[in-house]
Amino acid sequence: MALNFVGTIGGVGRKLQLVKLANSQTVEVGDAIETYTVGLGTLQTAAHHVGGIVDAICDSKGNPIQISNPVAGTASSTDVRSQATGTGGLYYALVDFGRDTIYSAAVEGTIGTTATSNLRGCHIDINSAGAEYGEVLESTATRTEGVEANFYSHGVDPNDSTRMLVSIAMSEMQTLTT
């Protein structure tokens, strides 16, 4: 599962930053991460401020890490799309920190069953309970003022009715108080 880039609000450019990843986790392109807990990129948890969305796994200079043995004739990428970080602190990611970026998110559950999540305006969390950091969890959708969630929903993805368009609602770049 991954949060897939769709576009930006008002044509605003993406806010990519190089972030060193924390050890002992598996990070994928399209995962939501945060950096405020330990100063390194860690996988996002529900109801907490989002740092951003992983755009690429890369080296310390921001260059995508290439697959060591790509298979000729396949339709796969030549870039590493998922990386288990060891204890050496060697991995980095280009992360989009922009609140104006819209993503198409896979949804765990049936869209529209909680807080009319099929319509724009609800807030919804990443599926950290299911260890899917590139997917939102339908049962967390809310329209209750004062109840925060990671993402703002723009409604159903018009290109795939099983997915939802979302943008970061709780950004660690804006504030750490709710």
Secondary structure, DSSP 8 states (H G I E B T S, - for coil): ---EEEEEGGG----EEEEEB-SSEEEETT-EEE-TTTSSBEE--TTS-B-EEEEEEE-TTS-B-B-SS--TT----SB--EEEE-SS---EEEEE--TTEEEEEEEES-TTSSTTTTSTT-EEEEEGGGTEEEEEEEEEEE--TT---SEEEEEEETTEEEEEEEEESSBTTT-S--
